[in-house]
Amino acid sequence: MKEIIAIVRMNKTGATKKALVDAGVAGFTAFKVMGRGQLIDDPAIVAERKAKMMALAGADEQDAEVLIDGFLDGHRLFPRRLFTILAHDEDVTTIIDAIMSANRTENGVGDGKIIVVPMLDAIRVRTGESGEEAV
């Protein structure tokens, strides 16, 4: 048994839910979370992203620049969605593939993380079943 934890962009929540259902996942839990990944150290990438974000920001460039700098220098947390899925060992690869296909973008940075951890036990409260039967 495994627990799969996936942290994805908020705008990918619907696509992730659909991908999980299409992959045959019986149940999962989703939480709104805040966090950030690894900072980008390459000045060229930072400048490119800042230019893109400024272009999208529109009229109020001064406020936009403060906000964008906060995103790029690590002071700001990003809203994300955290999914937890309990899975049988043989289903893990299918579930990971579904999550990755729903969340992979062209730019790649910030697409999310998937963490797979072993699960010692699970108990279904309603029936008292434990182990594989509870998943």
C-alpha positions in Angstrom: 0.0 0.0 0.0 1.2 3.5 -0.8 0.1 7.1 -0.2 0.5 9.4 -3.1 0.8 13.1 -2.3 0.5 15.4 -5.3 1.0 19.2 -5.1 -0.4 20.9 -8.2 -1.3 24.3 -9.5 -4.7 25.6 -8.5 -5.8 26.0 -12.1 -5.0 22.3 -12.7 -7.4 21.0 -10.0 -10.2 20.1 -12.4 -7.9 18.4 -14.8 -6.2 16.5 -12.0 -9.6 15.3 -10.6 -10.7 14.1 -14.0 -7.4 12.3 -14.6 -7.7 10.5 -11.3 -11.2 9.4 -12.0 -10.3 8.3 -15.6 -7.4 6.3 -14.1 -9.8 4.4 -11.9 -9.0 6.1 -8.5 -11.9 5.3 -6.2 -11.3 8.2 -3.8 -8.9 11.0 -2.9 -8.7 14.0 -0.7 -7.8 17.6 -1.8 -6.7 20.5 0.3 -5.9 24.1 -0.5 -2.4 24.8 0.6 0.3 27.6 0.2 3.9 27.0 -0.5 6.8 27.4 -2.9 9.3 25.3 -4.7 12.9 25.8 -5.5 14.0 29.3 -6.3 15.3 30.0 -9.8 18.9 31.2 -9.7 19.5 31.9 -13.4 19.1 35.7 -14.0 18.1 35.1 -17.6 15.1 32.9 -16.6 14.2 35.4 -13.8 14.3 38.3 -16.3 12.2 36.3 -18.9 9.6 35.4 -16.4 9.4 39.0 -15.0 8.9 40.3 -18.6 6.1 37.8 -19.2 4.4 38.6 -15.9 4.7 42.4 -16.5 3.1 42.0 -19.9 0.2 40.1 -18.3 -0.1 42.6 -15.4 -1.3 45.4 -17.6 -1.9 49.0 -16.4 -0.6 49.3 -12.9 3.0 48.4 -13.5 4.4 49.7 -10.2 2.2 47.5 -8.1 2.8 44.6 -10.5 6.5 44.9 -10.2 6.4 44.7 -6.4 4.2 41.6 -6.6 6.3 40.0 -9.3 9.5 40.6 -7.4 7.9 38.9 -4.3 7.2 35.9 -6.4 10.6 35.7 -7.9 12.8 36.4 -4.9 11.1 33.9 -2.5 9.1 36.1 -0.2 5.8 35.0 -1.6 3.9 31.7 -1.2 1.9 30.3 -4.0 -1.6 28.8 -3.7 -1.6 25.2 -4.6 -3.8 22.1 -4.3 -2.6 19.1 -2.4 -4.1 15.7 -3.3 -3.7 12.6 -1.2 -4.5 9.2 -2.7 -4.3 5.8 -1.0 -3.3 3.2 -3.6 -2.5 -0.5 -4.0 1.2 -0.9 -5.1 0.2 -2.1 -8.6 -1.8 1.1 -9.2 0.9 3.6 -8.3 2.5 3.9 -11.7 -0.9 4.5 -13.4 -1.9 7.1 -10.9 1.4 9.0 -11.2 1.2 8.9 -15.0 -2.3 10.4 -14.8 -1.3 13.2 -12.5 1.8 14.0 -14.6 -0.1 14.1 -17.8 -2.8 16.4 -16.3 -0.2 18.9 -14.8 2.7 19.0 -17.1 3.0 22.4 -18.9 5.4 23.8 -21.6 7.4 25.9 -19.1 7.8 23.1 -16.6 8.7 25.3 -13.6 6.0 25.2 -10.9 4.2 22.2 -12.4 4.2 20.5 -9.0 5.5 17.5 -7.1 4.5 13.9 -6.5 5.6 12.1 -3.4 5.0 8.4 -2.9 5.3 7.0 0.7 4.8 3.6 2.1 1.7 3.1 4.2 1.8 0.8 7.1 -2.0 0.3 7.5 -5.4 1.7 6.7 -8.6 1.1 8.5 -12.1 1.7 7.0 -14.1 3.2 9.9 -17.5 1.9 8.7 -16.6 -1.8 8.5 -13.4 -2.1 10.5 -11.5 -3.6 7.5 -7.8 -3.0 7.5 -4.8 -3.3 5.2 -5.4 -3.8 1.5 -9.1 -4.3 1.9 -9.5 -0.8 3.4 -7.8 0.8 0.4 
